[in-house]
Amino acid sequence: MKLLFLRGQVPQDRDPAEICHACACGEDDVWTWLAMGLGDEQSELVYWGGKRYISYNDKFSIRWVKNLAEYECPFKPDVIFARGGFPEYEPVLRRYAGAYKIYYGAGKRYKPEGYQDYNLILTDSVQQQKNLNQILKEKSALWVKPAAPLFYPTGAEKRYDVGYVADGRFEHRAKIKGVDFVYSTIPDDLSLLHLGWAKKNVRKHSTIVRVNRTEMPGMLSECRVGIIPYTDYDSAPRCLPEMLACDVPVVVSDRLNIWREMYVNEHTGAVANKDNFWETVRRVMSLNLKPAAYYKEHLSLDAAVRRLKGLISGAKSN
């Protein structure tokens, strides 16, 4: 497969240097790994809004371009993966009319807007798929979002009861990710590790730290349970598979759009609502679950690539 992966805009909310790596061994972006796994013949991953080029090997490269309207892929792609339906992609999607086109947009962007001529639309939940099939017939399919390979069990000693990953700098993000819910309702006897930003540490038994992603596996592994307490509807955040990959069971809000039976089951954790959230956390802690083996078989990067290749092959044969 010759793959062109449209990744999005160079990050605007953090230093772009954080996503620049000299080789694949330091790569922490799951979409980059997905592009490498799918493009077994050749692949290029493209951002707009910058200028950069690096080749990890003779089959894979990353390119930043100022304007996608002027971008030309160095090979003729068989497949184009559009991560988010940004209007900037449209000139590229139309230029390679014969390519098989895949769309994935999380959260409220799960339905493509603007350009519509996709061959396959990946969804995070059964409800999203039902909604899409009403207007797009059989173009949509459930899919799992994996973690980057740097997330794995480290065997670290458990120092915290609860692990939580969230950016609390911006009000709209903090609201969706349940920052206020966590700090206003968490029981006093549960210790909390919050990876990310928060306005201030307002709780005695909390540790709030923002770390590089390469440090996250070791810190997540120190937690007995990972929580995803979103209070507004969102789709499969990357911290969910990352926690499972680190062998940390999860408690997930019932407002999260995910392929529920795949992500949250007797091997991995539980779903909770806001009224029974901390009760469920205590119950999952008592089960001593070890989800890493289940993750590797069903939710890992290899599993996601196999499923996606199967979906593409099946759609093309039909």
C-alpha positions in Angstrom: 0.0 0.0 0.0 1.2 3.5 -0.9 -0.3 5.8 1.7 -0.6 9.6 2.0 -1.6 10.6 5.6 -3.1 14.1 6.1 -2.3 14.7 9.7 -3.6 18.3 10.3 -2.1 21.6 11.2 1.3 22.0 12.9 0.3 22.4 16.6 -0.8 25.9 17.7 -1.3 25.2 21.4 2.2 24.0 22.2 5.8 24.3 20.9 5.9 22.5 17.5 9.4 21.3 18.5 7.7 18.9 20.9 6.6 16.7 17.9 10.0 16.9 16.1 12.0 13.6 16.4 15.2 12.6 14.7 14.1 9.0 14.3 11.2 6.7 14.8 12.6 5.5 18.2 11.5 8.8 19.8 8.2 9.1 18.0 5.2 9.4 20.4 2.4 10.2 18.0 0.1 7.3 17.3 -0.9 8.6 13.9 2.7 8.6 12.8 3.0 5.0 13.8 -0.3 4.2 12.1 1.0 5.8 8.9 4.1 3.7 9.1 2.2 0.5 9.7 -0.3 1.0 6.9 2.1 2.3 4.3 4.0 -0.9 3.9 5.2 0.0 0.4 5.6 3.8 0.9 4.0 6.5 3.0 4.2 10.2 3.7 2.6 12.0 6.6 1.8 15.7 6.0 1.1 18.7 8.2 0.3 22.1 6.9 1.5 25.4 8.4 5.2 24.9 8.6 8.4 23.9 6.8 10.1 20.6 7.6 11.1 17.3 6.1 12.5 14.1 7.6 12.7 10.6 6.4 12.7 7.8 9.0 13.6 5.2 6.5 13.3 4.6 2.7 9.6 3.9 3.0 8.4 6.7 5.3 8.7 10.4 5.6 7.1 13.4 7.4 6.7 16.7 5.6 5.4 20.1 6.8 4.2 22.4 4.0 3.0 26.0 4.3 0.0 25.4 1.9 -1.6 22.1 1.0 -3.0 23.5 -2.1 0.5 23.5 -3.6 1.5 20.1 -2.1 2.2 17.2 -4.5 2.9 13.8 -3.1 6.3 12.3 -4.2 4.4 9.1 -5.3 1.0 8.2 -6.5 -1.0 7.2 -3.4 -3.3 4.2 -3.3 -4.9 5.4 -0.1 -5.3 8.8 1.5 -6.1 8.9 5.2 -7.7 12.2 6.3 -7.3 12.8 10.0 -10.1 15.4 10.5 -12.1 16.8 7.7 -10.2 20.1 7.4 -11.1 22.3 4.3 -7.3 22.6 3.7 -7.3 19.0 2.6 -9.7 19.4 -0.2 -7.2 20.3 -3.0 -5.2 17.2 -2.2 -8.2 14.9 -2.0 -9.4 16.1 -5.4 -6.0 16.0 -7.0 -5.7 12.3 -6.3 -9.1 11.3 -7.5 -8.3 7.6 -8.0 -7.0 7.1 -4.4 -9.1 5.2 -1.8 -10.0 7.8 0.8 -10.5 7.3 4.5 -11.9 9.8 7.0 -11.6 9.9 10.7 -12.7 12.7 12.9 -13.1 12.5 16.7 -15.7 14.1 18.8 -18.2 16.4 17.1 -16.1 16.1 13.9 -17.1 12.4 13.4 -19.3 13.4 10.4 -17.3 14.8 7.5 -18.1 18.3 6.4 -17.2 19.9 3.1 -15.6 17.2 1.0 -17.8 14.1 1.0 -16.4 11.6 -1.5 -14.8 9.3 1.1 -14.7 5.5 0.5 -14.6 4.7 4.3 -15.5 6.7 7.4 -14.1 5.4 10.7 -16.2 5.8 13.8 -15.6 5.5 17.6 -19.0 4.2 18.7 -22.0 2.2 17.7 -24.2 5.3 17.9 -21.9 7.3 15.7 -22.0 4.5 13.1 -25.8 4.4 13.2 -26.0 8.1 12.7 -23.6 8.0 9.7 -25.3 5.0 8.1 -28.6 6.9 7.9 -27.0 9.3 5.5 -23.9 7.5 4.1 -25.3 4.0 3.8 -22.6 1.4 4.4 -19.5 3.6 4.2 -18.8 3.7 7.9 -17.1 1.2 10.2 -16.2 0.8 13.9 -12.5 1.1 14.6 -10.2 1.2 17.6 -7.7 4.0 18.2 -4.5 2.5 19.6 -1.7 3.9 21.7 1.8 4.7 20.4 4.3 1.8 21.1 6.1 3.8 23.8 3.2 3.0 26.1 3.8 -0.3 27.8 3.8 -1.8 31.4 6.9 -0.6 33.3 6.3 -2.6 36.4 6.5 0.5 38.5 5.5 0.4 42.1 1.9 1.7 42.7 2.1 5.1 44.3 -1.2 6.6 43.4 -4.8 5.3 43.6 -6.1 7.3 40.6 -4.4 8.4 37.4 -5.9 11.2 35.3 -4.7 12.9 32.1 -6.3 16.3 31.2 -5.4 19.8 30.1 -7.1 22.2 32.5 -5.7 25.4 31.0 -8.7 26.2 28.8 -12.2 26.4 30.2 -13.9 24.5 27.3 -11.4 21.6 27.5 -11.5 21.5 31.2 -15.3 21.2 31.2 -15.3 18.4 28.6 -12.6 16.5 30.4 -14.3 16.8 33.8 -11.6 18.7 35.7 -14.1 20.5 38.0 -16.0 17.2 38.5 -12.8 15.5 39.7 -11.6 18.1 42.1 -15.0 18.8 43.5 -16.1 15.2 44.1 -13.0 12.9 44.6 -13.0 11.4 48.0 -10.4 12.7 50.4 -8.8 9.3 50.9 -8.0 8.7 47.3 -4.6 9.9 46.1 -4.6 11.5 42.6 -1.9 11.8 39.9 -3.0 14.4 37.4 -0.8 14.5 34.2 -1.4 17.8 32.4 -2.2 21.3 33.3 -4.5 22.5 36.1 -5.2 26.0 37.4 -3.9 25.2 40.8 -3.4 22.3 43.2 -6.5 22.6 45.4 -6.2 19.3 47.0 -3.9 17.8 49.6 -3.6 14.3 48.2 -3.0 15.4 44.5 0.1 15.5 42.4 -0.2 17.7 39.3 2.6 17.6 36.8 3.0 18.2 33.1 5.5 15.8 31.6 6.8 14.9 28.2 4.9 12.0 26.6 8.0 9.8 26.8 7.7 10.1 30.7 4.0 9.2 30.8 4.2 5.4 30.6 6.3 5.2 33.8 4.0 7.6 35.7 0.8 6.0 34.5 2.1 2.6 35.6 2.3 4.0 39.1 -1.5 4.3 39.3 -3.9 1.6 40.4 -6.8 2.9 38.2 -7.0 5.4 35.3 -10.0 7.6 35.0 -11.7 9.3 32.1 -14.4 11.3 33.8 -15.6 13.3 30.8 -18.8 15.3 31.6 -19.6 16.2 28.0 -19.8 13.9 25.0 -16.4 13.2 23.3 -14.8 10.3 21.3 -12.2 7.8 22.4 -9.4 10.0 23.9 -5.9 8.7 23.3 -5.3 8.4 27.1 -7.8 5.5 27.2 -5.7 3.0 25.1 -2.5 4.5 26.6 -3.6 3.6 30.1 -4.6 0.1 29.1 -1.3 -0.4 27.2 0.5 0.5 30.5 -1.6 -2.3 32.2 -3.7 0.2 34.1 -7.4 -0.6 34.4 -9.9 2.2 33.6 -13.1 3.8 34.8 -14.8 5.6 31.9 -17.6 8.1 31.9 -20.9 6.9 30.3 -20.8 10.1 28.2 -17.8 9.0 26.2 -18.4 7.8 22.6 -16.3 4.6 22.4 -16.7 1.1 21.0 -17.7 0.2 24.5 -17.5 -3.6 24.5 -14.1 -3.5 22.9 -12.5 -0.9 25.2 -14.3 -1.4 28.5 -15.1 -5.0 29.7 -14.3 -7.5 32.3 -10.6 -7.4 31.2 -10.1 -3.7 31.3 -12.4 -1.9 33.7 -15.9 -0.4 34.0 -18.2 2.4 32.8 -19.7 4.8 35.4 -22.0 7.7 35.6 -21.3 10.9 37.7 -23.4 9.5 40.6 -21.5 6.2 41.0 -18.1 7.2 39.6 -16.0 6.9 42.7 -17.8 3.9 43.9 -16.9 2.3 40.6 -13.3 3.4 41.0 -13.1 1.6 44.3 -14.6 -1.5 42.9 -12.2 -1.6 39.9 -9.3 -1.0 42.3 -10.3 -4.1 44.3 -10.4 -6.3 41.2 -6.6 -6.0 40.5 -7.2 -6.2 36.7 -4.2 -6.5 34.3 -5.5 -5.2 30.9 -2.2 -5.2 29.0 -2.6 -8.7 27.5 -6.1 -7.9 26.3 -4.9 -4.5 24.9 -2.1 -6.2 22.9 -4.5 -8.7 21.3 -7.4 -6.4 20.6 -6.5 -2.7 20.8 -2.8 -2.3 20.0 -1.3 -0.7 17.0 -0.8 -4.1 15.3 -4.5 -4.9 15.9 -5.7 -1.5 14.6 -3.5 -1.9 11.4 -4.9 -5.4 10.8 -8.5 -4.3 11.2 -8.0 -1.2 9.0 -6.3 -3.2 6.3 -9.2 -5.7 6.5 -11.8 -2.9 6.1 -10.0 -1.5 3.1 -9.6 -4.9 1.5 -13.2 -5.8 2.1 -14.5 -2.5 0.8 -12.4 -2.7 -2.4 -13.5 -6.2 -3.1 -17.1 -5.1 -2.9 
